Amino acid sequence: MLPGYLLVKLKIIKSTESAPLSKLLVNVGMPALVFISTANMDLGGANSLNLILVALFSLVYYFVIYFACNPIVKKMGEDNEQKSAKYCLMFQNAGFLGIPLVQAVFGPSLVLDTVVVINIVNCILTNTMGVYIFSRDKNTINFKKLLLNPAIIGFLLGIIVNLTNAFAYVPEIQLFATHLSGIVTPLAMTIVGIKFTEVSFKRVFTGVKTYVVMFIKLIVHPLLIFTILFVASKFIEIPSYIIIGSVISFAMPTSSSATTYADNFKGDTDGAVKYTLSSTVVSAITISLIYYLLNVIF
């Protein structure tokens, strides 16, 4: 993150110039990483079943959160404020931050596979349930836009290549995708560093609501996920990589799409900005602590 921060502070670039970098990350690097991870997944036997169960578990968890957070959200102020708070409480930055961090720490691994699968579920729900939270109108859900999501396209292409064993016949596809996926971690962290220069700590870290959202997003969710899976592992076999990947996925800060949706559907844009930036800043500490605890346990 430091190069991104210094580039702005030394006036080499402006903080507003991170937009093209974000587009490069979201439309090129991220789908390439999702593609290469999916194409190399072990889709046979127990691992395939485990990843399907991860997808189902995360799907159920999101729906439980949708209803469970209502009593908290109702205390967040006006209707537009409640919409932003609910979205920010539910959806995490699993793709933009989760995948790059896990790739940096674990490399190509079953933990990364777990995070990729949860990110796909997250992508589907942010574009459907997330839109509905703000619009309250099912007709605003754009399924065409959902299918054209770069990460989902990368995932579907990865499944096809995996099942057809295309890498064995055209190894250049793997080489090309690997090179492109290599930009994800450094680029994502550089962009976060650039964004940190826009943070007014006095403005962002004000109000009880900000701390409530941060606490639930960064501490309650990962600890709850860990507790559920750890207890369940005493009765059924759940590999440690599933627990680690799931906990880290849900330990991510608020999804950066919160601000865009709040803007588009007349939600509380200011609240969405505060929740997103504050949870991103504090996550540098909480994710490190959670990773340390996971290392101690596993």
N, C-alpha and C positions, 0 to 999 in steps of 0.2 A: 504493500500500500504506500510505502514511503516515496517511491519515485513519482507516483501520481500526485501526491500531496505537494512535493517539492516543485514539480513542474508548474503548478499553479502559483505557489508562493513566490517562486523566482520569476514569475511573469513570462514564462516561456510559452505557456498556453493559457487559455481562459477556462474557467470551470464549465462554462456552457459548451465547450468544444468536446465534451465527453460523449455527446449524443451519437456521433458517427462511430465511436469506439463501441458503444453499447449495441448499435445495430450490427456491427461486425461480429460481436460476441454472440448475440441472440440468433442471428440469421446464418452464420457460418460456423463459428467455433463450437457452439453448444450442440447444434444438430449433428455435427461431425463426431463429437464426443459421445453423444447418445447412440449414434449409429454404430460406432466402432465397439462400444461397450456391449450393445445388444447383439451385434454380429458375432461377438466372441463369447457370449453367454453359453453356459452349459444348459441346454434346454431339454436334456434327457433326464429321466428318472426323478429322483428325489428333489434335486435342485429346482427343476421346472415347477414341480408342485409347490415347493416352498415359496417361490416368487409369485405364483398365482395367489397363494394364501396371504402374502404380504400385501398384494394389491387389494384383495377383499377386506383384509383387516383395516388398512388405511382408509378405504372407502367407507366402511362402517363407522370408523372413528370420526371422520369428517361429518357424517350425518348426525352422530351423537352430539358433537360439539355444536352443530347448527342449532339444536334445540336447547342444549344444556346451558349455553351462554346467554340465553334470552333474559333471565333475571338480572344478570350483570349489565347487559346492554341497555336495559330499560332505565337504568340509573345514570346513563351517559349523556342525558340532555334531550335536545329536540330530535325529531325523526331523522334529519340528515346526519346528525352526530351519531345516532344509534347505528345507522347503516355503515358508516366508516369504521366505527368501533367493532362491529360484528365481523366485518370482512377482515380487519387487521388481527382480530383474535383468532380467526380460523385459519387463514392461509399464510404459509411461510415461504421464504425465498429459497426453496429447495433446489431450483435450477441454477439461478444466477450465483448463489453462494455455496449451497450444499454440495453440488456435484464438483465444483472446482476444489473445495476444501478436502473432500473425501479423496479425490484423485491425487491431490498433493500429498496426503498423509498415507493412503493405502495403495495408491497406484491401481492398475487393473486388478480387480479383486471381486470376491462375492459381496463384500461390503458395498463397493461401488455399484454392483448390479442391483442391490437392494434399494439404494438411494435413487438410481435411475428409474426403477419401477414406481416408487412413491412419487417421484417428480412427474411422471406421466399421469398418474391419478390426479395429482395436484393441478396439472395443466388442464385436464378435462373439466375438473370441478370449478376452477377459477373462471373458465370461459362459459360455464353454464350456471351453476349455483351462485358463483361470485357475481355474475351479471344480474341475476335475479334478486340478490340481496339489495342491490342499489336501485334497480328499476322497478321491482315488484311486478314485472310484466314478462310472462313467458315468451311473448312474441319478440322481445329484444334479444333473445339468445340466438346467436348466429352460428349455426352448425357448420356452415361452409368455412367460416373463419377458424373454427375449432379444428377441422380436418386439415386446414392449411397451416396450422401451427408448426413452425420449423422443428421443434423437439419431437412432436408426434410423427411428423414425416420421417425424421431420422430413425425413430423407434420402429416404425412399420417397415422401412427399407432394411433395417438391421435384422428384423425377424426373417424377411425374405432371403437375405444373403445367408443368414445362419442356417435356415432349413435347406437351402439349395447348395450349401457349401461352395458358394461362388468364389471365395478367397482362394480356394485351391486351383481354380481355373484362371482367375484374373487377380493375381496377388497385388497388382498395382492399385486396385481399389483400396485395399487395406493400407498400403503405404501412403496414399494420398490422404485418406481420412485421418490416419494417425498424425501426419504433419499438421493438418488443420486443427485437430483436437488439441494439439500442443499449445495453442494460443489461449486456451480457455482460462487456466489458473492465473497466469501472470496478467492477462488482460482484465479479467474480472476484478482482481485485487487492485490493479492500477486504477480502474474506474471508481472503486470504493474509496481509494485514497483521494481522488479528485473530488468526489462528492463530499468528503469530510471537510473540505475547505469551505463549503457552503453552510456548514452547520453553525448556527448561533446557539451555543450551549445554554445561554440565558433564556432564549426563546423556546428551544426544544424541550428542555428539562424543566418545564413548569406545568403545574396542574396535577391533581391527584389521578385523573384519568390516564395520563401518560404512564404513570408508574404501575397502575393496575394492569394496563395492556401489556407492558413490558414484563411484569411478574408472571402473568399467565402464559404469555407467549414463550418466554425464555426459560422459565423454571418449571411451572406447573405441567405444561404439555410434555416435555421430555421425561420428567420424573414419573408422570402418570403412564406414559407409554412404556417406560422401563418396568414399572411395577406390574403392569398387566402382563407383559411378555415374560418377565422373570418368574412370576407366580405360575403362569401357564406352563412354563418350561419344566416345572416340577411334576406336571401330570402328563404332558405330551412332549415329544422331542422337538425342541426349537433350537436350531444352530445359533451359536453366539454371533455369527456375522449378521443374522437377521435382527437380533436385538440391537447390536451396535449401529447398524445402518438405519434402523427405524428411529432409534433415539436421536441420532445425529440429525436426521432429516427434520424431525419435529422440534429440534433445538434451534433451528434457523430463525432469524428475525422476520418481521413482517414482509410480505411480498411487495416488491416495488410497484406492482400493478395497482396497488390500492389508490395511489394518487391519481393515476390515469382514470380509473373507474369513477372515483369521487368527482373528478373534473367533468367527465362525460355525462354523469347521471345526477348532478346537483347534490352530491353528498357533501360531507364536511371535509373539504380539501385540506384546510389548515390542520385539522386533526389527523388526517391520513399522513400528511408530511411529518408531523411530530412523532406519530407512532412508528413510522418507518425508519426515520433517521435515529431516533433515540434507541430503538431496539437493535438497530445495526451497530451503533457505537458500543452499547453495553454487551452485545453478543460476543465481542472479542474476548471479554472476560468469562462470560457464562459458558460459552462453547469450550473454552480451554479447561475450565473446571470440570465440565461434564466428561470431556475426553479423558482427563486425568482419572476421574472416578471409574470410568469404564475400563481403563487400563488396570486399575487396582483390582477390580472385580473379575476381569477376564484374563 
